Amino acid sequence: MNKKLYVGNLPYQITTDELRTHFSQAGTVVDAVVITDKRTGRSKGFGFVEFEKEDEATKAIEMFNSKDFQGRALVVNEARPQEPRE
């Protein structure tokens, strides 16, 4: 079963491809996305990475949480389901 991670405190210039490449060190990345502002197209500083296996996601948390990436300490944890909007 796939496991999705939240990745925060990303550098604003990062691309989805760079995010995918960086996290592929921990295992098979099924999907990666950097969240961007709809009007400006600029990164909001966070994204999501989805792994094929739960143990790979756990490894990614251990490898990258609080670790430096392009001058910023990443925040990596299990993604929570999106809450409904009104």
N, C-alpha and C positions, 0 to 999 in steps of 0.2 A: 504494500500500500504506500502511496506517495505521501511525503511529509513536507509541509510548507513552513518556511522560516521567514520571520520578519528581520530585515537588516536596516538598522538605523544609523544615523550620523555619517552617512555617505558623503564623499566629496561631491560638490554640486556639478562638477564637470564629468563625472563618471557616465559611461555608456552601459547599456544593457549587456553588450558583448563583453566588456571588461568585467562586469559583475559576474557573469556566467563563467568566464575563464578563471577568475580568482577562486570562486567556490568549487570549481570542478576538481580542485586539489583534494577535496574531501570525499568525492564520489561522483556518481552520475547525476548531473543536473538535468531534470526534465524540463524545467521552465525557469526563467529569470526575467524580472522586469524592474526597471527603475521608474518610480512614479514621478510624473511630470505635471506641471501646471498647464491646464488646458489652453489658457490664453497666451502664455509666453513660451511654452515648450521647455522651460527650464526645470531641472530636477528639483524636487521638493526635499531631497536629502535622505530619502528612504526608499526601500524597495522590498521585493519578495523573491526568494529562491526556493524552488521545489525540487526535492530529491526523490529518486526512485525508491530508496529504502530508508527506513527509520533510523537504522544504525549509522548511515551516512550523514543524516541530518544531525544526529547527536554528535558525531565526530566534527562536523562543521561548527557547531556551537562551541565545542571545546577548543577547536583550532583558532577561531576568529573572534569570539566575543571578547571585548575589551582590548583587542590587539590593534596595532597601528596599521592603517591602510591609507597610503597617500597622505600621511600627516594627520589622520583623524582616527580616534579610537572607536572602532565599530561596536554597535550594540546588536547582538545576534541572539534571538530567542524564538521559541515556537510561536507561529502566527496564530492569532485568535480569530474566530469567525467574525466577519463584518457585522456590526450591529445595524438593525433596520433604521432607515432614515424616515423622517416624517415628511 
